[in-house]
């Protein structure tokens, strides 16, 4: 404890605190737990830094928060189905650290019924149908998580009732996507059709604020929707049966492609027909996937792609698969790596992916291509068996990627020609450092994770960017000395690695989570060592508040997440492949759950 009337030293921020029964002992980011013998930080406000606005309550110096701007999300416990998560685009943290009361709003209710279009010329009632409904809304603050809820609707009545966030006019537009449910108990490896396409609509709840409800019935399918039909045959004229055919496209330009059609399974003659959804943006791509291989004796077959099909009108596409794609064959590759002692050894557990593409003749003016991919795990002897087509064009197009097991000292391999019979993985770059508290004392049992930075990801083109994002992040725990060692990839696709270090102390330590951004390892190579020296965690600030329900009663086990909203978007102009929307994520600063009185307590980095 500091001397009465004197401000606390920064190092005192890491003292153990008593937060009462609300602290749950979770290892979640910023979460606080109750130690067995908590140290007392203060007994009166004069023990705190009153010049910065701090006050003493519960033997804790609350306040003196870091600068914002801040936003928050409060989510109800799973037992409170009458409540939905709420975003607070702006939340002020006063100098004394006492947040304004956070109140759940009474949710609006989106309800209705899902039916399929009835095309009988004699008239018939719409059929209720099982479906999956996803309701989403963009975040109300830059880089926030937004809102998303998914519910399954049964086929007995096909009615739904979905609580969604309330709010004021202007922030209550929701996107609703309805997809026909998968047929239950589909035989293994056998694709099943979906007779109607998905539907998507935008609903404004603003007109329903007073009633807190809106009803909308959704009909899947309809008269006059475009149909893509044709046949899929071999060069000898034999129908290719059992292919799953659908179209990929967009409701909004710039969004990731998704399935926007019914699903057809090719018949014995290779015939197919898919119905497109309404109001699509741009062209669609027809994709025909072969039956899933279940046993080693099942044939290896390509996926067929027909690009740039007009989504506004019906068309026919007769696709003839050429014989020169080859027949199924096995390629056995030994995957090895050089350990730190220089010994070459097998790498069991590594994930190996091979993919290739061959261009084909056009169908009704649309470009046709054929792809094949396989993914397998390296066995205990260090071997992996890949299943490919052996046509000359395919064999010259294959590219292989390897991802070692998590936290391996061995590096990834990306987009390399398919080798036989051996591939050797190089070692990664070693990152070393020491984690200390704000006073310089080493911290043990702190989790340290190196994740690819946005700068690294957005410098890469789409395919290597997705590859790097799929590599398990390297993670470790500090020793008693505070030391840690991590192994990261020096480069991918000739782009030097750049990493953010996410440092998460144990909950009982009362230290804040901290992100050290942009660890640049350009110029480094295998077995290089980069010393980061001592990384001191920021001083900790403590804030608290209360969470109430719409009725004014405390809500227990509600989770409050506090975000620092990024106002610096310069990165998007500095890299080659940033998304158009430049979604710089808001940084999560702390989170915790409320106690029986609705009180929630957070520790933040300052």
C-alpha positions, 0 to 999 in steps of 0.5 A: 500500500502506498503512503496515505496521500501519495499517488500510487506508483505504476507498478502497483497496478499489478497488485492482487485485488479482491473483487468479490464473488463476481470474478469467476476465475476464467482465463478469458481475456481481461477476466478477473478471478478471486485469489485466495489471499488478495492484497489490499490496494487501498483503504481510502481514496487518498491511497489512490491517484486522486489527481487522475480521478481514482477512487477507492472502493472494495480495496481497489483503486478504480479509474484513471482509464486509458484514452478511447474511443471505446465501444462495448457489447453486452451479451446475456447469459444463455439462460435468458432467451428473452434477451439479445446482445446489444452493441454500444457504439460509444461508451464513456469511461469517466475518471473514477472508472464507474461506467454508466448503467448498461441496460438490455433493451427489450428485443424486437421479434422477427416472426413468420413462416417459411414455405416453398412455391407451389407451381401447380396449374390447378392451384395448391397451398404453399408447403411449409418447409424445413429451413435454416434462417440467418439474421445478421446486422453489420456492427454499429461501430468500426470493426465490431462483431455485429449481430448474427443469429441462426435458427433451424425451422422444422417442417411441421409448421415451418414457423419461426420467432427470432429475437433481434436487437431493438434500437432507434430508427436508422440502425435497425436494418437486418439481412435475412437469409433462408436456406432449405434445410439439408435432408436428414440422414443422408447416406454417407458420400451421397449428395441430396438435392434441394429443390428450391433456391435460397432467399435473401431479404432486407428488413427494416425494423424501424417501423416496428419499434413501438410494437417491438415485432415484425412479421414476414413470411418467406417463400422459397422459389417462385415463378419465372426464376432463371434456370441453368440446365444441361448435361454432364457427360464423358467424352464417350457420351456416358452420363456422369451421375451423382454429381452435386450441381449448384451455382455460386454467386452474390446478392451484393457485389464484393461479398464472398461468393455463396450458394445462390441456387437450388441443388441438383444431382445429375441423373444417369444421363448426366442431366441437371437443372438448378433454379437461381435465387432472385435479385442476384448481383453480377454473374454466377459460377456453376459448380458440379462436385463429384460424389464424395470418396468414402473408400479407397476403391471409389473413383477420383474425379474432378470438380467442374466449373462453368464461369460467368453465367448470366444470373438474370436469364435461363441458359443451357450448358452441355459439358463434356469432360475430356478423357485426357484429364487422366485416371485416379492414381496415388502419389506417396510423399515422404514429409521430413524436416530438419530439427534444431540439432540438424537431424532429418526426421519424419513430420507426422501429423502435418497436413498436406494439401494438393490442388490443380486446375485444367482449362477446358472447352467452353460450354455455351460461351462460358469458360469451363475448367476442372479442378482437383484437390486432396488433403491428407495427414502425414502418418507416423512414418512420415508418409502421406498418400495423395489421390490425384488424376494423372493426366499430363495437364493436371500433373503439371498444374498440381501445387502442394502445401504443407502445414506442420503440427501446431507450435512446430519448429518447422516451417510451412510449405506453400504452392510448390510443384507436387514432388516425389518422393520426398519434401524437406521442411526448413526450420522457422525463425525463433522469437525470444523475449521476456514478459515483465510487469509494468515495474519490470518484474518477470511474469510466469505462466503468461500465454504468448501467441504470435498471430499474422498481422493484418499488414502481413495478411493484406500484403498477400494475394487472396490464395496465400492470404487464406493459407496463412490465415489457416496456419495454427498460430504459434503459442507458448507459456512463459517460464518462471523467468518470464522468458518465452520462445516462439517459432514463426514462418520467415516468409510466405510467397516471398512476403516477409512475415509480420506478427502481432504478439498477443500477451495474456496473463493468468486471470489471477495476476490482475495484469492486463492483456496486451498486444505488441503489434507488427513484429517485423522479421524481414531479412530473417531466415531459417534458424535465425533468432530474433531477440525482442528483449523485455516486453513490459505490460502496460499499467492496469486500469480498473473499471466497473459498472452494472448490467440491468434488464429491461425491467431494471433488475440486475442480470447475472452472468451477462458478459461485457466486452469492451473494445478500443475502436481504431480510428487509424485506417492508413494501413489500407492504403499501404498494402496491396490486398486490403478489403475494399471495406477496410475492416480494421478490427476493434481491439478487445481490451477486456471482458468479464461477466456480471455477478448476482447484483449485475456488477461487472469488473474489468481490467484494461491496459493503459 
